[in-house]
Amino acid sequence: MKFATFNTNSVRLRLPVILEWLLREQPDILCLQEIKAQDKDFPAADFEGAGFHPAFKGQKSYNGVAIISRQMPQEVKTSLTSIEDQEARFISATILDVPVINVYIPQGMAPGTDKFAYKLRWLRGLLAHIKENYKKEMPLLIAGDFNVALETIDVFDPESFRDEAGFHPDEQAIMQELLAWGLVDIFRKHQPDGGHYTFWDYRIPNALKRNMGWRIDYILATQPLADKSVISWIDTGARALPKPSDHTFLIAEFDMS
């Protein structure tokens, strides 16, 4: 099973990149975040024409999540009942008999602000949802843009960003609780070294070329699935294309035989 996640920063703007990537890489499941499109404007027909089934929850101009899969997704849900939230940041489905959760965690702005408190509340809500609805002994995949760098090796200049949103101990503590519950960071399992990122800020000149990035996108799995993972990598080439997203594709493969 080939599984991937990608923050599109507008699915319509990035559609040619996504479709070319789907045809080249042939994943079974692709999670998309920040699609920035209402449901009526989501390019479902384009994905269907490429042989994939889309499930999505959109929002005008902001946020939005989707799961694109070869097999028809089952039991699709688009709300996180553990928090009161009108923003399109959550979608879950069962695909290939595996529960899949796709999230776009709030960016949070500056610590001490209402938006940062909202981010922490959202992370805690996700943790509560997982604890209430899943068992660590069973297969579960969680992917998306968490907007949190977990360790110093996940940021190109950790001292400059310490205690800021995205690299704050309060966020990291909740992420660590997720892992402690029974989730494995699949990329980190296969690549223990630093210098590997999934996001490069548009505002930093030549950020990709200089590798001035953050690893804030994750594929997390319970141990039964983590044991089946054989490889995980970051496709930096997509970030170098014309008019790219500021993120790129994170991929993991699992031997389900």
Backbone hydrogen bonds in HBPLUS format (Angstrom, degrees):
<---DONOR---> <-ACCEPTOR-->    atom                        ^
c    i                          cat <-CA-CA->   ^        H-A-AA   ^      H-
h    n   atom  resd res      DA  || num        DHA   H-A  angle D-A-AA Bond
n    s   type  num  typ     dist DA aas  dist angle  dist       angle   num
A0254-PHE N   A0001-MET O   2.82 MM 253  5.00 153.5  1.89 141.4 150.5     1
A0028-ASP N   A0002-LYS O   2.81 MM  26  5.24 150.7  1.90 133.4 143.0     2
A0029-ILE N   A0002-LYS O   3.21 MM  27  6.64 154.6  2.28 157.7 162.6     3
A0003-PHE N   A0252-ALA O   2.86 MM 249  5.33 176.5  1.86 171.9 172.6     4
A0252-ALA N   A0003-PHE O   2.81 MM 249  5.33 156.9  1.87 161.3 165.1     5
A0004-ALA N   A0029-ILE O   2.94 MM  25  6.30 143.6  2.08 143.8 155.3     6
A0031-CYS N   A0004-ALA O   2.85 MM  27  6.23 162.4  1.88 143.6 147.0     7
A0005-THR N   A0250-LEU O   2.92 MM 245  5.39 146.4  2.04 148.5 159.0     8
A0250-LEU N   A0005-THR O   3.00 MM 245  5.39 162.4  2.04 156.2 162.0     9
A0006-PHE N   A0031-CYS O   2.86 MM  25  6.27 144.5  1.98 156.5 168.0    10
A0033-GLN N   A0006-PHE O   3.09 MM  27  6.40 146.4  2.20 137.6 140.5    11
A0008-THR N   A0033-GLN O   2.97 MM  25  6.03 146.8  2.08 152.7 152.7    12
A0010-SER N   A0034-GLU O   2.95 MM  24  6.17 149.6  2.05 160.2 167.9    13
A0014-ARG N   A0010-SER O   3.08 MM   4  6.21 151.3  2.16 145.8 154.2    14
A0011-VAL N   A0035-ILE O   3.00 MM  24  4.61 162.7  2.03 116.8 120.2    15
A0017-VAL N   A0014-ARG O   3.03 MM   3  5.38 116.0  2.46 109.5 124.8    16
A0018-ILE N   A0014-ARG O   2.96 MM   4  6.21 162.4  1.99 159.7 165.6    17
A0019-LEU N   A0015-LEU O   2.89 MM   4  6.02 174.1  1.89 164.3 165.1    18
A0020-GLU N   A0016-PRO O   3.03 MM   4  6.07 162.4  2.07 144.1 149.4    19
A0021-TRP N   A0017-VAL O   2.96 MM   4  6.06 154.2  2.02 143.6 151.4    20
A0022-LEU N   A0018-ILE O   2.81 MM   4  6.06 158.2  1.86 153.4 159.4    21
A0023-LEU N   A0019-LEU O   3.02 MM   4  6.23 163.6  2.05 150.1 153.8    22
A0024-ARG N   A0020-GLU O   3.00 MM   4  6.14 148.3  2.10 142.4 151.3    23
A0025-GLU N   A0021-TRP O   2.80 MM   4  5.82 173.2  1.81 158.3 160.5    24
A0026-GLN N   A0022-LEU O   2.82 MM   4  5.22 147.1  1.93 135.0 143.5    25
A0070-ARG N   A0028-ASP O   3.03 MM  42  5.39 153.0  2.11 144.2 148.6    26
A0030-LEU N   A0068-ILE O   2.74 MM  38  5.03 153.7  1.80 153.3 160.2    27
A0068-ILE N   A0030-LEU O   2.78 MM  38  5.03 172.6  1.79 154.5 157.1    28
A0032-LEU N   A0066-ALA O   2.80 MM  34  5.02 171.4  1.81 150.8 152.3    29
A0066-ALA N   A0032-LEU O   2.97 MM  34  5.02 154.0  2.04 140.0 140.1    30
A0034-GLU N   A0064-GLY O   2.81 MM  30  4.96 108.6  2.32 161.1 168.3    31
A0035-ILE N   A0064-GLY O   3.20 MM  29  4.92 160.4  2.25 109.1 115.0    32
A0036-LYS N   A0063-ASN O   2.86 MM  27  5.41 172.6  1.86 167.1 164.6    33
A0059-GLN N   A0037-ALA O   3.01 MM  22  5.49 125.4  2.32 115.0 118.8    34
A0041-ASP N   A0038-GLN O   2.90 MM   3  5.30 145.2  2.03 110.9 121.7    35
A0042-PHE N   A0039-ASP O   3.25 MM   3  5.27 161.1  2.29 103.1 108.8    36
A0044-ALA N   A0042-PHE O   2.75 MM   2  5.60 141.8  1.90 105.6  95.0    37
A0046-ASP N   A0043-PRO O   3.15 MM   3  5.57 130.6  2.40 107.3 119.1    38
A0048-GLU N   A0044-ALA O   2.93 MM   4  6.21 162.5  1.96 156.8 162.5    39
A0049-GLY N   A0045-ALA O   2.84 MM   4  5.94 151.7  1.92 142.7 150.3    40
A0050-ALA N   A0047-PHE O   3.07 MM   3  5.10 134.4  2.29  95.5 108.3    41
A0052-PHE N   A0047-PHE O   2.98 MM   5  5.36 159.3  2.02 142.6 142.2    42
A0051-GLY N   A0048-GLU O   2.97 MM   3  5.08 159.0  2.01 105.6 111.7    43
A0053-HIS N   A0069-SER O   2.63 MM  16  5.21 172.1  1.64 156.0 158.5    44
A0069-SER N   A0053-HIS O   2.95 MM  16  5.21 160.6  1.99 137.2 143.3    45
A0055-ALA N   A0067-ILE O   2.87 MM  12  5.22 147.2  1.98 146.2 156.8    46
A0067-ILE N   A0055-ALA O   2.75 MM  12  5.22 158.8  1.79 155.1 162.1    47
A0057-LYS N   A0065-VAL O   2.88 MM   8  5.50 160.1  1.92 166.5 167.0    48
A0065-VAL N   A0057-LYS O   3.03 MM   8  5.50 153.5  2.11 146.0 151.0    49
A0064-GLY N   A0088-ALA O   2.78 MM  24  4.73 149.5  1.87 148.4 151.9    50
A0074-GLN N   A0094-THR O   2.94 MM  20  4.99 165.1  1.96 143.7 148.2    51
A0094-THR N   A0074-GLN O   2.74 MM  20  4.99 162.2  1.77 143.7 148.4    52
A0077-LYS N   A0092-SER O   2.90 MM  15  5.20 154.6  1.97 141.6 146.8    53
A0092-SER N   A0077-LYS O   2.84 MM  15  5.20 154.6  1.90 149.6 155.2    54
A0083-ILE N   A0080-LEU O   3.26 MM   3  6.14 173.0  2.27 124.4 126.3    55
A0089-ARG N   A0087-GLU O   3.05 MM   2  5.83 117.7  2.45 111.8  95.5    56
A0104-TYR N   A0089-ARG O   2.95 MM  15  4.86 146.6  2.07 139.1 140.9    57
A0091-ILE N   A0102-ASN O   3.08 MM  11  5.38 145.7  2.21 153.6 159.3    58
A0102-ASN N   A0091-ILE O   2.83 MM  11  5.38 166.0  1.85 170.2 174.9    59
A0093-ALA N   A0100-VAL O   2.93 MM   7  5.35 151.5  2.01 148.4 157.1    60
A0100-VAL N   A0093-ALA O   2.69 MM   7  5.35 164.4  1.72 174.1 178.9    61
A0095-ILE N   A0098-VAL O   2.96 MM   3  5.26 163.4  1.98 143.7 141.0    62
A0098-VAL N   A0095-ILE O   2.86 MM   3  5.26 157.3  1.91 112.8 120.4    63
A0141-LEU N   A0099-PRO O   2.99 MM  42  6.29 162.3  2.03 160.3 166.1    64
A0101-ILE N   A0141-LEU O   2.84 MM  40  6.23 153.4  1.91 151.8 160.8    65
A0143-ALA N   A0101-ILE O   2.86 MM  42  6.29 161.0  1.90 161.8 167.3    66
A0103-VAL N   A0143-ALA O   2.97 MM  40  6.43 156.0  2.03 153.3 160.9    67
A0145-ASP N   A0103-VAL O   3.22 MM  42  6.51 129.1  2.49 156.7 158.8    68
A0105-ILE N   A0145-ASP O   2.89 MM  40  6.18 155.3  1.95 162.7 170.8    69
A0113-THR N   A0110-ALA O   3.19 MM   3  5.88 152.8  2.27 141.6 142.9    70
A0117-ALA N   A0113-THR O   3.08 MM   4  6.41 159.1  2.12 149.2 154.9    71
A0118-TYR N   A0114-ASP O   2.86 MM   4  6.10 149.6  1.95 144.6 153.5    72
A0119-LYS N   A0115-LYS O   3.03 MM   4  6.26 148.0  2.13 137.2 145.1    73
A0120-LEU N   A0116-PHE O   3.06 MM   4  6.43 159.9  2.10 151.8 155.8    74
A0121-ARG N   A0117-ALA O   2.90 MM   4  6.13 156.1  1.95 146.9 154.2    75
A0122-TRP N   A0118-TYR O   2.86 MM   4  6.04 149.1  1.95 145.1 153.6    76
A0123-LEU N   A0119-LYS O   2.94 MM   4  6.24 160.4  1.98 152.4 157.1    77
A0124-ARG N   A0120-LEU O   2.94 MM   4  6.15 161.3  1.97 149.6 154.8    78
A0125-GLY N   A0121-ARG O   2.89 MM   4  6.03 148.6  1.99 139.7 149.0    79
A0126-LEU N   A0122-TRP O   2.93 MM   4  6.23 150.5  2.02 148.5 155.9    80
A0127-LEU N   A0123-LEU O   3.02 MM   4  6.29 161.2  2.05 148.5 153.3    81
A0128-ALA N   A0124-ARG O   2.89 MM   4  6.13 160.2  1.93 149.9 155.1    82
A0129-HIS N   A0125-GLY O   2.92 MM   4  6.08 156.4  1.98 143.9 150.7    83
A0130-ILE N   A0126-LEU O   3.00 MM   4  6.25 158.7  2.05 152.5 157.3    84
A0131-LYS N   A0127-LEU O   3.03 MM   4  6.25 166.2  2.04 152.3 156.1    85
A0132-GLU N   A0128-ALA O   2.95 MM   4  6.05 151.3  2.03 148.5 156.1    86
A0133-ASN N   A0129-HIS O   3.05 MM   4  6.02 139.3  2.22 143.1 152.4    87
A0134-TYR N   A0130-ILE O   3.00 MM   4  5.48 143.1  2.14 150.6 151.7    88
A0138-MET N   A0135-LYS O   2.99 MM   3  5.54 166.2  2.01 118.9 123.2    89
A0222-THR N   A0140-LEU O   3.13 MM  82  5.52 149.5  2.23 146.2 152.9    90
A0142-ILE N   A0220-LEU O   2.83 MM  78  5.03 164.5  1.86 148.7 151.7    91
A0220-LEU N   A0142-ILE O   2.70 MM  78  5.03 175.6  1.70 164.0 165.3    92
A0144-GLY N   A0218-TYR O   3.13 MM  74  5.76 141.7  2.28 156.4 159.2    93
A0218-TYR N   A0144-GLY O   3.01 MM  74  5.76 158.3  2.05 160.8 164.5    94
A0146-PHE N   A0216-ILE O   2.96 MM  70  5.73 146.8  2.07 160.6 164.6    95
A0149-ALA N   A0166-GLY O   2.73 MM  17  5.85 167.5  1.74 161.0 160.5    96
A0154-ASP N   A0151-GLU O   2.94 MM   3  5.31 159.9  1.98 112.7 118.8    97
A0155-VAL N   A0152-THR O   3.36 MM   3  5.81 163.8  2.39 117.1 116.9    98
A0215-ARG N   A0154-ASP O   2.82 MM  61  4.95 151.5  1.90 148.3 148.4    99
A0156-PHE N   A0213-GLY O   3.06 MM  57  5.56 141.1  2.21 169.8 173.5   100
A0160-SER N   A0157-ASP O   3.11 MM   3  5.70 132.1  2.35 115.0 126.2   101
A0161-PHE N   A0158-PRO O   3.22 MM   3  5.30 134.0  2.44  97.9 109.9   102
A0162-ARG N   A0158-PRO O   2.98 MM   4  5.80 114.9  2.41 148.0 161.6   103
A0164-GLU N   A0161-PHE O   3.03 MM   3  5.51 153.8  2.10 141.6 139.4   104
A0163-ASP N   A0167-PHE O   3.12 MM   4  5.79 138.4  2.30 153.4 143.1   105
A0167-PHE N   A0164-GLU O   2.88 MM   3  5.46 159.8  1.92 138.4 143.0   106
A0171-GLU N   A0168-HIS O   3.10 MM   3  5.52 124.1  2.43 110.1 122.8   107
A0172-GLN N   A0168-HIS O   3.02 MM   4  6.27 170.2  2.03 158.9 162.1   108
A0173-ALA N   A0169-PRO O   2.86 MM   4  5.86 147.5  1.97 141.5 149.2   109
A0174-ILE N   A0171-GLU O   3.15 MM   3  5.47 122.4  2.49 102.8 115.8   110
A0175-MET N   A0171-GLU O   3.08 MM   4  6.44 160.8  2.12 152.7 158.6   111
A0176-GLN N   A0172-GLN O   2.83 MM   4  6.07 153.2  1.90 147.7 155.3   112
A0177-GLU N   A0173-ALA O   3.00 MM   4  6.30 140.4  2.17 135.9 146.6   113
A0178-LEU N   A0174-ILE O   3.02 MM   4  6.43 148.0  2.13 146.3 154.4   114
A0179-LEU N   A0175-MET O   3.10 MM   4  6.51 157.5  2.15 149.2 154.4   115
A0180-ALA N   A0176-GLN O   2.79 MM   4  5.99 156.6  1.84 146.8 154.3   116
A0181-TRP N   A0177-GLU O   2.87 MM   4  6.05 141.7  2.02 143.9 152.9   117
A0182-GLY N   A0179-LEU O   3.07 MM   3  5.44 133.4  2.30 103.5 115.2   118
A0183-LEU N   A0179-LEU O   3.25 MM   4  4.44 137.4  2.44 105.8 117.0   119
A0184-VAL N   A0221-ALA O   2.71 MM  37  5.23 148.8  1.80 139.2 149.0   120
A0221-ALA N   A0184-VAL O   3.06 MM  37  5.23 151.0  2.14 134.4 143.0   121
A0189-LYS N   A0185-ASP O   2.94 MM   4  6.19 141.6  2.09 149.3 161.4   122
A0186-ILE N   A0219-ILE O   3.03 MM  33  5.85 157.6  2.09 166.2 173.4   123
A0190-HIS N   A0186-ILE O   3.34 MM   4  6.64 149.5  2.44 146.8 152.2   124
A0190-HIS N   A0187-PHE O   3.12 MM   3  5.42 125.3  2.43 101.6 114.2   125
A0191-GLN N   A0187-PHE O   2.80 MM   4  5.92 137.0  1.99 147.7 161.7   126
A0198-THR N   A0214-TRP O   2.82 MM  16  6.11 152.3  1.90 135.2 139.5   127
A0248-THR N   A0198-THR O   3.02 MM  50  5.55 127.0  2.31 149.3 152.5   128
A0199-PHE N   A0214-TRP O   2.98 MM  15  5.21 143.7  2.11 159.0 163.7   129
A0214-TRP N   A0199-PHE O   2.84 MM  15  5.21 150.9  1.93 148.2 157.0   130
A0200-TRP N   A0246-ASP O   2.89 MM  46  5.51 162.3  1.92 163.8 169.4   131
A0204-ILE N   A0201-ASP O   3.22 MM   3  5.67 163.8  2.25 112.9 117.6   132
A0207-ALA N   A0204-ILE O   3.19 MM   3  5.25 132.1  2.44 142.5 130.6   133
A0210-ARG N   A0206-ASN O   2.89 MM   4  6.05 154.2  1.96 156.5 164.2   134
A0211-ASN N   A0207-ALA O   2.82 MM   4  5.67 104.2  2.41 130.6 148.5   135
A0212-MET N   A0207-ALA O   2.82 MM   5  4.95 162.0  1.85 145.3 149.8   136
A0211-ASN N   A0208-LEU O   2.94 MM   3  4.68 148.2  2.05  97.2 107.4   137
A0225-LEU N   A0222-THR O   3.03 MM   3  5.67 130.6  2.29 117.8 129.2   138
A0226-ALA N   A0222-THR O   2.86 MM   4  6.02 165.1  1.89 154.0 158.5   139
A0227-ASP N   A0223-GLN O   2.87 MM   4  5.90 156.9  1.93 155.9 158.2   140
A0228-LYS N   A0225-LEU O   2.82 MM   3  5.12 142.4  1.96 106.2 118.2   141
A0229-SER N   A0226-ALA O   3.09 MM   3  5.16 157.4  2.14 103.2 110.4   142
A0255-ASP N   A0228-LYS O   2.80 MM  27  5.26 163.4  1.83 149.8 148.1   143
A0230-VAL N   A0253-GLU O   2.85 MM  23  5.79 163.8  1.88 149.2 153.2   144
A0253-GLU N   A0231-ILE O   2.93 MM  22  5.51 160.1  1.97 157.9 159.2   145
A0233-TRP N   A0251-ILE O   2.95 MM  18  5.41 147.5  2.06 137.0 147.2   146
A0251-ILE N   A0233-TRP O   2.88 MM  18  5.41 172.6  1.89 170.5 172.4   147
A0235-ASP N   A0249-PHE O   2.93 MM  14  5.36 161.4  1.97 154.2 160.0   148
A0239-ARG N   A0236-THR O   3.02 MM   3  5.45 137.7  2.20 109.5 120.8   149
A0240-ALA N   A0237-GLY O   3.06 MM   3  5.27 145.5  2.19 103.4 113.6   150
A0241-LEU N   A0238-ALA O   3.43 MM   3  5.45 165.6  2.45 101.3 105.3   151
